[in-house]
Amino acid sequence: MNAVQGEWRKIPVPEYLIFSNLKSIITDFNSTLPTEYHLITDERWIY
C-alpha cells in the first residue's frame, strides 16, 4: 500500500487544475462571508 501511495504523489498535476480547485475553494469560502470581506478571485479587481 505504501508503494502505491508514493507513486501517485510523483504524478505531476497541471497548474490550471491546481488554480481551478483553489478558486473553487475560495468561491465557496466567500459565499459564507459578507460581501465586504470576500477574497479577491478576479484579476479585474487587483490594482
Rosetta silent file (secondary structure, phi, psi, omega in degrees, C-alpha in Angstrom):
SEQUENCE: MNAVQGEWRKIPVPEYLIFSNLKSIITDFNSTLPTEYHLITDERWIY
SCORE:     score description
SCORE:     0.000 S_00000001
   1 L     0.000  -43.059 -179.884    0.000    0.000    0.000 S_00000001
   2 H   -62.323  -35.957  178.514    2.784    2.462    0.843 S_00000001
   3 H   -63.098  -40.110  178.877    4.416    1.863   -2.537 S_00000001
   4 H   -65.601  -43.095  179.344    1.170    2.798   -4.277 S_00000001
   5 H   -61.702  -42.112 -179.837    0.807    5.965   -2.181 S_00000001
   6 H   -64.650  -35.382 -177.623    4.356    7.031   -3.000 S_00000001
   7 H   -69.553  -43.360 -176.926    3.837    6.550   -6.737 S_00000001
   8 H   -68.018  -23.908  178.542    0.726    8.716   -7.145 S_00000001
   9 L   -71.517  -19.230 -179.320    2.478   11.626   -5.419 S_00000001
  10 L   -84.893   -9.934 -179.077    5.074   11.664   -8.204 S_00000001
  11 L   -74.769  123.268 -179.799    2.464   12.300  -10.903 S_00000001
  12 L   -68.028  140.359  178.737    2.666   15.965  -11.986 S_00000001
  13 L  -108.092  126.589  179.928   -0.547   17.965  -11.598 S_00000001
  14 L   -59.903  142.704 -178.431   -1.193   20.692  -14.203 S_00000001
  15 H   -59.299  -39.118 -178.124   -1.164   24.230  -12.778 S_00000001
  16 H   -60.937  -31.879  178.794   -4.580   25.050  -14.250 S_00000001
  17 H   -70.792  -40.482  178.511   -6.066   22.187  -12.235 S_00000001
  18 H   -63.621  -48.166 -177.584   -4.484   23.446   -9.005 S_00000001
  19 H   -68.793  -34.145  177.324   -5.656   27.024   -9.593 S_00000001
  20 H   -63.457  -44.648  178.519   -9.111   25.895  -10.657 S_00000001
  21 H   -65.921  -40.572  179.582   -9.516   23.944   -7.426 S_00000001
  22 H   -63.216  -43.788  179.245   -8.137   26.834   -5.374 S_00000001
  23 H   -63.688  -37.889  178.147  -10.548   29.296   -6.981 S_00000001
  24 H   -63.873  -42.237  178.976  -13.423   26.903   -6.287 S_00000001
  25 H   -63.928  -44.739 -179.637  -12.412   26.636   -2.618 S_00000001
  26 H   -65.207  -40.110  178.552  -12.149   30.428   -2.284 S_00000001
  27 H   -61.185  -44.062  177.545  -15.517   30.911   -4.006 S_00000001
  28 H   -63.000  -40.786  178.993  -17.155   28.504   -1.572 S_00000001
  29 H   -64.283  -43.201  179.703  -15.453   30.287    1.341 S_00000001
  30 H   -59.841  -34.105 -176.867  -16.602   33.683    0.039 S_00000001
  31 L   -64.906  -16.047  178.950  -20.203   32.533   -0.024 S_00000001
  32 L   -93.539   -4.851 -175.848  -20.112   32.304    3.782 S_00000001
  33 L  -109.772  154.869  170.633  -18.855   35.892    4.211 S_00000001
  34 L   -63.705  154.356 -175.075  -20.491   39.308    3.847 S_00000001
  35 H   -52.493  -41.293 -175.863  -19.602   40.973    0.509 S_00000001
  36 H   -68.188  -12.113 -179.982  -17.120   43.438    2.013 S_00000001
  37 H  -107.960    7.008 -179.269  -14.985   40.567    3.338 S_00000001
  38 L   -63.664  142.435  172.290  -14.803   38.473    0.150 S_00000001
  39 L   -76.235  144.008 -178.450  -11.389   37.353   -1.006 S_00000001
  40 L   -78.083  123.673  178.449  -10.494   38.669   -4.467 S_00000001
  41 L  -120.856   -0.028 -178.145  -10.627   35.912   -7.075 S_00000001
  42 L  -117.952  123.334 -175.437  -10.941   38.031  -10.213 S_00000001
  43 H   -64.980  -15.401  177.099   -7.850   39.768  -11.573 S_00000001
  44 H   -61.621  -25.560 -174.147  -10.011   42.679  -12.833 S_00000001
  45 H   -96.991    3.308  179.468  -10.200   43.932   -9.245 S_00000001
  46 L   -95.906  124.465 -177.204   -6.468   43.869   -8.491 S_00000001
  47 L  -104.310    0.000    0.000   -4.808   47.267   -8.893 S_00000001
